[in-house]
Amino acid sequence: MSKEAALRAMREARYAERTAGATPARTGTPAVRPPARPAAAEAAAEPVESPTADADGLCGHRSMNGRTCTREQGHAAKSHRYS
């Protein structure tokens, strides 16, 4: 028996063990998602602003790594300057 044949036999044996203990497929009705709560949707729709951005007069835009923009509020520059 070659090395490749031995590996193939081990792989097939492990597959047979896993499929022997598998549960049969379910034939029942699919799960139904509960209706969304309207109060939770309204609370999530409110914009959350940083209190420090308003107090400092800075843009306050957050980058993906958590840094904030140090340019003035409503700056005309297309890019943000992070610190």
C-alpha positions in Angstrom: 0.0 0.0 0.0 1.5 3.3 -1.0 1.5 6.4 1.2 -1.2 8.1 -0.9 -3.4 5.0 -0.7 -3.0 5.0 3.1 -3.9 8.7 3.4 -7.0 8.1 1.2 -8.1 5.2 3.3 -7.7 7.2 6.5 -9.7 10.1 5.0 -12.5 7.8 3.9 -12.6 6.1 7.3 -12.9 9.5 9.1 -15.6 10.5 6.6 -17.5 7.3 7.3 -17.3 8.0 11.1 -18.7 11.5 10.7 -21.5 10.5 8.4 -22.5 7.5 10.5 -23.3 9.7 13.5 -25.0 12.4 11.5 -28.7 13.2 12.2 -31.2 12.9 9.4 -32.3 16.0 7.5 -35.3 17.8 9.0 -38.5 17.9 7.0 -40.5 20.2 9.3 -41.6 23.7 8.6 -38.9 26.4 8.3 -38.3 28.8 11.2 -40.3 32.1 11.2 -38.5 35.3 12.1 -40.5 37.3 14.7 -41.7 40.8 13.7 -39.4 43.7 14.3 -40.3 46.0 17.2 -41.2 49.5 16.0 -39.8 51.2 19.1 -36.4 49.6 18.6 -36.3 50.8 15.0 -37.1 54.4 15.9 -34.4 54.4 18.6 -31.8 53.1 16.1 -32.8 55.7 13.5 -31.9 58.7 15.7 -28.4 60.0 14.9 -25.8 59.6 17.5 -23.4 62.5 17.6 -20.2 62.9 19.6 -20.6 65.4 22.4 -16.9 66.4 22.2 -17.2 67.3 18.5 -19.9 69.8 19.1 -18.2 71.4 22.1 -14.8 71.8 20.3 -16.1 73.0 17.0 -14.3 70.1 15.3 -15.6 67.9 12.5 -15.5 64.8 14.7 -15.6 62.3 11.8 -14.5 58.9 13.1 -12.1 56.7 11.0 -12.3 53.0 10.9 -9.6 52.6 13.5 -11.2 55.0 16.0 -9.4 58.3 15.3 -11.3 61.5 15.0 -11.0 64.3 12.5 -9.3 67.5 13.8 -10.5 69.8 11.1 -13.2 72.5 11.8 -16.9 71.6 11.8 -18.2 71.6 8.2 -14.8 71.9 6.5 -14.6 72.2 2.8 -11.7 69.8 2.4 -12.7 66.4 0.9 -10.3 64.5 3.1 -10.3 64.3 6.9 -7.2 65.0 9.1 -7.0 62.4 11.9 -5.1 62.5 15.1 
